[in-house]
Amino acid sequence: MSNAIFLLLGANLGARQQNLQAAQQLISEDIGRIQRCSAIYETAAWGIEEQPAFFNQVVEVESNKPPLDLLNRLLAIEERIGRVRHKKWGERIIDIDILYYGQQVFRHQDLMIPHPEIANRRFTLAPLAELAPDFVHPALGLTNLQLLGQCPDPLTVKLIKPAPVNIK
């Protein structure tokens, strides 16, 4: 059985849009079929602010990979694109976060699903609410649109490129 998985793609180094596209291609090849993609948004860096702005996009993927296998495959994709981990919240060529894995709540020392910061990050919630406004956060019991409406993050999220026509 496959699960609807929502991933956040982010890049603030190099050709940001092409990095997102490269991640989508590799996800399609190694994880599963991408069902839908949000628009691409630009946001100032979060956490460590003295770095280039990020392009962010949410994709919905159908996959039957278990959560830890999925995480390891995503880390390998990041490495293939050229990601080098220097410091937490530092600049990066690509970052791929697992936001939701269907309605599962998964807790492990290396992975927490839903992503524990969803409700606090406008750069995550704007594309997520665009793609799946009525999806209910399995732990908080609120939709993505409701979470966006009460998000405390003051950073501006600017639309860069509208979403492609999503065909299932």
GULOPA-889197 format. One record per atom (N, C-alpha, C): x, y, z; atom name. Coordinates in steps of 0.001 Angstrom, whole numbers. Example, Ala and Ser with C-alpha at 12.3 -4.5 7.8 and 13.67 -1.06 7.14 Angstrom:
// residues 2
- 13190,-5690,7800,N
- 12300,-4500,7800,CA
- 13200,-3300,7800,C
- 12850,-2250,7080,N
- 13670,-1060,7140,CA
- 12900,30,7870,C
***
This chain:
// residues 168
- 850,-1191,0,N
- 0,0,0,CA
- 888,1245,0,C
- 511,2240,-778,N
- 1306,3460,-809,CA
- 647,4532,55,C
- 1451,5482,474,N
- 995,6566,1346,CA
- 1201,7901,661,C
- 302,8857,927,N
- 512,10223,466,CA
- 1542,10851,1390,C
- 2661,11231,824,N
- 3771,11794,1578,CA
- 3994,13212,1076,C
- 4104,14149,2008,N
- 4370,15535,1648,CA
- 5794,15868,2043,C
- 6556,16364,1057,N
- 7953,16724,1247,CA
- 8134,18207,976,C
- 8989,18850,1761,N
- 9369,20235,1513,CA
- 10740,20243,877,C
- 10854,20884,-283,N
- 12126,21061,-964,CA
- 12573,22500,-756,C
- 13839,22687,-449,N
- 14359,24034,-258,CA
- 15769,24141,-795,C
- 16115,25322,-1307,N
- 17463,25568,-1833,CA
- 17770,27051,-1734,C
- 18994,27371,-1288,N
- 19388,28785,-1303,CA
- 20802,28996,-1850,C
- 21367,27969,-2463,N
- 22659,28100,-3124,CA
- 22529,27646,-4574,C
- 23379,28201,-5431,N
- 23392,27785,-6830,CA
- 22126,28189,-7565,C
- 21805,27437,-8594,N
- 20603,27673,-9396,CA
- 19419,27058,-8639,C
- 18805,27837,-7780,N
- 17813,27320,-6830,CA
- 16670,26562,-7494,C
- 16089,27125,-8531,N
- 14966,26461,-9185,CA
- 15402,25143,-9828,C
- 16563,25136,-10456,N
- 17072,23901,-11064,CA
- 17376,22847,-9982,C
- 17817,23284,-8815,N
- 18069,22343,-7721,CA
- 16770,21681,-7270,C
- 15694,22450,-7210,N
- 14390,21878,-6858,CA
- 13959,20867,-7921,C
- 14165,21219,-9192,N
- 13801,20307,-10283,CA
- 14630,19026,-10241,C
- 15920,19152,-9932,N
- 16783,17970,-9835,CA
- 16293,17057,-8709,C
- 15897,17652,-7592,N
- 15370,16865,-6475,CA
- 14096,16139,-6891,C
- 13204,16831,-7591,N
- 11963,16191,-8055,CA
- 12271,15003,-8956,C
- 13217,15173,-9870,N
- 13569,14092,-10798,CA
- 14073,12869,-10038,C
- 14973,13083,-9089,N
- 15535,11974,-8332,CA
- 14505,11336,-7395,C
- 13621,12140,-6839,N
- 12531,11606,-6007,CA
- 11651,10694,-6861,C
- 11320,11147,-8060,N
- 10493,10341,-8970,CA
- 11159,9014,-9303,C
- 12471,9043,-9464,N
- 13206,7837,-9833,CA
- 13381,6867,-8662,C
- 13564,7393,-7447,N
- 13952,6530,-6333,CA
- 12910,6364,-5224,C
- 11970,7285,-5141,N
- 11002,7248,-4033,CA
- 9627,6811,-4517,C
- 9115,7501,-5529,N
- 7781,7214,-6035,CA
- 7291,8354,-6893,C
- 6126,8156,-7448,N
- 5555,9136,-8387,CA
- 5128,10408,-7657,C
- 5571,11549,-8178,N
- 5123,12835,-7639,CA
- 3717,13087,-8163,C
- 2780,13237,-7240,N
- 1378,13438,-7590,CA
- 1068,14905,-7908,C
- 1597,15791,-7060,N
- 1319,17221,-7212,CA
- 2499,18025,-6689,C
- 2619,19250,-7219,N
- 3660,20185,-6771,CA
- 3021,21534,-6478,C
- 3487,22193,-5438,N
- 3031,23553,-5151,CA
- 3775,24530,-6052,C
- 3402,25777,-5930,N
- 4177,26853,-6546,CA
- 5545,26901,-5863,C
- 6453,27682,-6424,N
- 7753,27931,-5798,CA
- 7671,29287,-5118,C
- 8123,29310,-3876,N
- 8091,30528,-3065,CA
- 9505,30900,-2639,C
- 9719,32204,-2437,N
- 11000,32676,-1921,CA
- 10788,33256,-532,C
- 11704,32913,370,N
- 11613,33366,1750,CA
- 13018,33647,2272,C
- 13122,34666,3105,N
- 14396,34914,3781,CA
- 14754,33688,4610,C
- 16027,33498,4833,N
- 16492,32352,5619,CA
- 15910,32393,7028,C
- 15637,31211,7559,N
- 15050,31036,8881,CA
- 16114,30394,9762,C
- 16223,30819,10988,N
- 17236,30244,11881,CA
- 18501,31074,11827,C
- 19335,30828,10844,N
- 20524,31655,10598,CA
- 20159,32585,9446,C
- 19986,33858,9749,N
- 19417,34794,8777,CA
- 20431,35407,7821,C
- 21711,35360,8148,N
- 22745,35967,7301,CA
- 23185,35000,6207,C
- 22278,34741,5281,N
- 22556,33858,4149,CA
- 21531,34155,3058,C
- 21753,33641,1842,N
- 20825,33924,746,CA
- 19400,33411,1029,C
- 18428,34038,370,N
- 17022,33629,505,CA
- 16813,32241,-102,C
- 15808,31551,409,N
- 15486,30205,-49,CA
- 14362,30211,-1067,C
- 14424,29285,-2001,N
- 13269,28871,-2797,CA
- 12739,27624,-2105,C
- 11419,27563,-1905,N
- 10778,26407,-1285,CA
- 9599,25944,-2116,C
- 9350,24641,-2046,N
- 8235,24031,-2767,CA
- 7851,22750,-2037,C
- 6551,22454,-2002,N
- 6070,21205,-1428,CA
- 5633,20291,-2567,C
- 6002,19014,-2451,N
- 5553,18003,-3411,CA
- 4842,16893,-2652,C
- 3826,16332,-3290,N
- 3131,15167,-2750,CA
- 3585,13951,-3542,C
- 4049,12941,-2835,N
- 4604,11742,-3451,CA
- 3816,10531,-2976,C
- 3570,9603,-3884,N
- 2992,8311,-3514,CA
- 4145,7324,-3403,C
- 4266,6691,-2246,N
- 5366,5752,-2048,CA
- 4986,4733,-986,C
- 5615,3565,-1056,N
- 5426,2544,-35,CA
- 6699,2339,773,C
- 7667,3253,622,N
- 8905,3159,1389,CA
- 8601,3464,2862,C
- 9079,2620,3788,N
- 8879,2921,5206,CA
- 9616,4208,5598,C
- 9187,4885,6659,N
- 9753,6199,7001,CA
- 11273,6281,7076,C
- 11941,5365,7754,N
- 13404,5474,7873,CA
- 14103,5190,6549,C
- 13571,4278,5753,N
- 14108,4030,4417,CA
- 13928,5284,3561,C
- 12748,5898,3653,N
- 12480,7139,2928,CA
- 13492,8206,3318,C
- 13715,8390,4610,N
- 14683,9380,5080,CA
- 16063,9109,4486,C
- 16529,7880,4552,N
- 17854,7551,4031,CA
- 17959,7793,2533,C
- 16902,7488,1796,N
- 16902,7740,348,CA
- 16923,9243,61,C
- 16190,10026,849,N
- 16184,11481,652,CA
- 17550,12081,974,C
- 18198,11592,2021,N
- 19547,12070,2344,CA
- 20522,11740,1216,C
- 20370,10569,621,N
- 21219,10184,-511,CA
- 20959,11083,-1718,C
- 19698,11447,-1947,N
- 19362,12363,-3047,CA
- 20013,13722,-2801,C
- 19928,14223,-1562,N
- 20579,15499,-1240,CA
- 22074,15439,-1566,C
- 22719,14350,-1184,N
- 24149,14196,-1453,CA
- 24429,14145,-2956,C
- 23580,13445,-3715,N
- 23776,13351,-5170,CA
- 23698,14726,-5834,C
- 22841,15586,-5292,N
- 22696,16930,-5866,CA
- 23860,17829,-5431,C
- 24547,17456,-4357,N
- 25717,18217,-3943,CA
- 25651,18808,-2551,C
- 24683,18397,-1751,N
- 24556,18948,-406,CA
- 25716,18505,469,C
- 26289,19479,1166,N
- 27309,19229,2170,CA
- 26792,19858,3460,C
- 26768,19092,4531,N
- 26244,19584,5810,CA
- 27372,20212,6622,C
- 27270,21546,6806,N
- 28262,22266,7594,CA
- 27725,22580,8984,C
- 26529,23193,9021,N
- 25938,23554,10301,CA
- 24429,23565,10171,C
- 23740,23341,11295,N
- 22283,23325,11307,CA
- 21761,24681,10834,C
- 20752,24634,9968,N
- 20101,25812,9386,CA
- 21033,26636,8510,C
- 22157,26060,8099,N
- 23089,26767,7229,CA
- 22609,26755,5786,C
- 23344,27475,4943,N
- 22974,27519,3529,CA
- 23186,26151,2907,C
- 22381,25877,1866,N
- 22460,24549,1256,CA
- 21971,24577,-177,C
- 22530,23682,-955,N
- 22156,23550,-2365,CA
- 20776,22894,-2481,C
- 20464,21997,-1527,N
- 19141,21356,-1492,CA
- 18877,20853,-73,C
- 17637,20911,304,N
- 17188,20362,1576,CA
- 15836,19713,1303,C
- 15649,18496,1794,N
- 14375,17798,1607,CA
- 13901,17322,2967,C
- 12760,17842,3403,N
- 12180,17467,4694,CA
- 10903,16677,4486,C
- 10717,15649,5292,N
- 9451,14909,5312,CA
- 8510,15674,6223,C
- 7406,16163,5664,N
- 6427,16905,6460,CA
- 5376,15965,7039,C
- 4733,15223,6157,N
- 3703,14267,6552,CA
- 3953,12949,5829,C
- 3565,11875,6492,N
- 3603,10538,5898,CA
- 2206,9970,6122,C
- 1293,10322,5205,N
- -112,9988,5414,CA
- -559,10570,6747,C
- -1311,9810,7497,N
- -1763,10262,8814,CA
- -912,9671,9946,C
- 247,9132,9603,N
- 1098,8516,10620,CA
- 1756,9539,11529,C
- 1877,9159,12797,N
- 2727,9868,13744,CA
- 3877,8905,14015,C
- 5090,9335,13684,N
- 6269,8471,13761,CA
- 7334,9179,14582,C
- 7842,8513,15584,N
- 8874,9101,16443,CA
- 10078,8173,16508,C
- 11244,8706,16140,N
- 12501,7967,16160,CA
- 13593,9000,16431,C
- 14714,8566,16949,N
- 15793,9524,17251,CA
- 16264,10286,16016,C
- 16107,9700,14827,N
- 16566,10341,13594,CA
- 15459,11007,12782,C
- 14207,10794,13181,N
- 13098,11282,12348,CA
- 11825,11427,13174,C
- 11186,12583,13015,N
- 9881,12810,13640,CA
- 8891,13220,12549,C
- 7781,12485,12475,N
- 6714,12775,11512,CA
- 5414,12843,12284,C
- 4604,13884,12057,N
- 4816,15053,11204,CA
- 6059,15840,11650,C
- 6603,16594,10711,N
- 7767,17420,11025,CA
- 7409,18318,12210,C
- 8240,18353,13243,N
- 7867,19075,14459,CA
- 7752,20587,14317,C
- 8267,21162,13249,N
- 8220,22623,13090,CA
- 7186,23113,12077,C
- 6355,22232,11557,N
- 5372,22651,10548,CA
- 4595,23886,10989,C
- 4046,23864,12173,N
- 3160,24939,12633,CA
- 3878,26267,12848,C
- 5207,26258,12889,N
- 5975,27469,13193,CA
- 6665,28091,11992,C
- 6504,27512,10822,N
- 7254,27977,9655,CA
- 6332,28326,8493,C
- 6223,29613,8245,N
- 5374,30097,7143,CA
- 5877,29591,5790,C
- 7200,29478,5618,N
- 7753,29004,4338,CA
- 7371,27556,4059,C
- 7005,26819,5089,N
- 6507,25455,4928,CA
- 5005,25465,4717,C
- 4311,26239,5527,N
- 2848,26227,5504,CA
- 2244,26872,4258,C
- 2876,27900,3697,N
- 2295,28546,2507,CA
- 2180,27550,1347,C
- 3264,26862,952,N
- 3102,25890,-139,CA
- 2278,24666,275,C
- 2350,24280,1540,N
- 1586,23130,2020,CA
- 90,23436,1997,C
- -291,24631,2443,N
- -1704,25026,2438,CA
- -2224,25220,1017,C
- -1354,25623,114,N
- -1755,25731,-1296,CA
- -2079,24345,-1856,C
- -1206,23382,-1567,N
- -1327,22046,-2147,CA
- -2394,21207,-1454,C
- -2472,21303,-134,N
- -3388,20450,643,CA
- -4004,21256,1785,C
- -4844,22244,1460,N
- -5374,23137,2498,CA
- -6195,22409,3566,C
- -6898,21353,3189,N
- -7795,20668,4115,CA
- -7166,19440,4771,C
- -5891,19162,4474,N
- -5212,18039,5112,CA
- -5060,18346,6597,C
- -5483,17420,7448,N
- -5460,17640,8890,CA
- -4170,17085,9480,C
- -3467,17937,10201,N
- -2249,17535,10904,CA
- -2638,16447,11904,C
- -2050,15253,11806,N
- -2501,14136,12623,CA
- -2284,14300,14127,C
- -1375,15156,14544,N
- -1135,15358,15974,CA
- -1849,16601,16505,C
- -1947,17650,15690,N
- -2534,18913,16154,CA
- -4029,19022,15877,C
- -4534,18213,14947,N
- -5965,18227,14646,CA
- -6444,19458,13905,C
- -5540,20208,13291,N
- -5895,21395,12521,CA
- -5480,21199,11071,C
- -6207,21843,10157,N
- -5841,21753,8749,CA
- -4611,22622,8485,C
- -3964,22377,7345,N
- -2823,23211,6960,CA
- -3231,24672,6840,C
- -4419,24932,6320,N
- -4901,26307,6180,CA
- -5093,26954,7554,C
- -5634,26213,8515,N
- -5786,26737,9867,CA
- -4419,27006,10504,C
- -3484,26090,10303,N
- -2137,26281,10847,CA
- -1479,27524,10254,C
- -1658,27731,8950,N
- -1102,28918,8303,CA
- -1715,30185,8900,C
- -3017,30153,9146,N
- -3709,31316,9698,CA
- -3235,31715,11084,C
- -2709,30790,11833,N
- -2233,31109,13183,CA
- -710,30991,13331,C
- 1,30903,12204,N
- 1456,30745,12241,CA
- 2121,32009,12806,C
- 3009,31836,13809,N
- 3669,32982,14423,CA
- 4855,33535,13626,C
- 5286,32844,12585,N
- 6458,33229,11801,CA
- 6190,34528,11043,C
- 6997,35574,11259,N
- 6757,36861,10591,CA
- 7370,36977,9194,C
- 8146,35983,8753,N
- 8829,36093,7461,CA
- 7842,36136,6299,C
- 8131,36979,5345,N
- 7317,37091,4140,CA
- 7633,35932,3203,C
- 6574,35354,2634,N
- 6710,34271,1664,CA
- 6205,34821,333,C
- 7108,34924,-637,N
- 6791,35566,-1920,CA
- 6669,34516,-3020,C
- 5566,34560,-3766,N
- 5368,33660,-4896,CA
- 6383,33988,-5990,C
- 7110,32960,-6446,N
- 8115,33125,-7502,CA
- 7616,32537,-8812,C
- 7104,31317,-8747,N
- 6640,30628,-9948,CA
- 5383,29857,-9605,C
- 4275,30133,-10303,N
- 3035,29415,-10014,CA
- 3190,27901,-10147,C
- 2312,27184,-9486,N
- 2336,25730,-9538,CA
- 2064,25256,-10959,C
- 2700,24143,-11332,N
- 2359,23546,-12625,CA
- 949,22990,-12551,C
- 371,22741,-13703,N
- -926,22087,-13726,CA
- -691,20688,-13186,C
- -1359,20345,-12097,N
- -1158,19049,-11459,CA
- -2126,18037,-12033,C
- -1569,17015,-12647,N
- -2378,15954,-13252,CA
- -2024,14654,-12548,C
- -3014,14004,-12001,N
- -2761,12711,-11311,CA
- -2776,11589,-12300,C
***
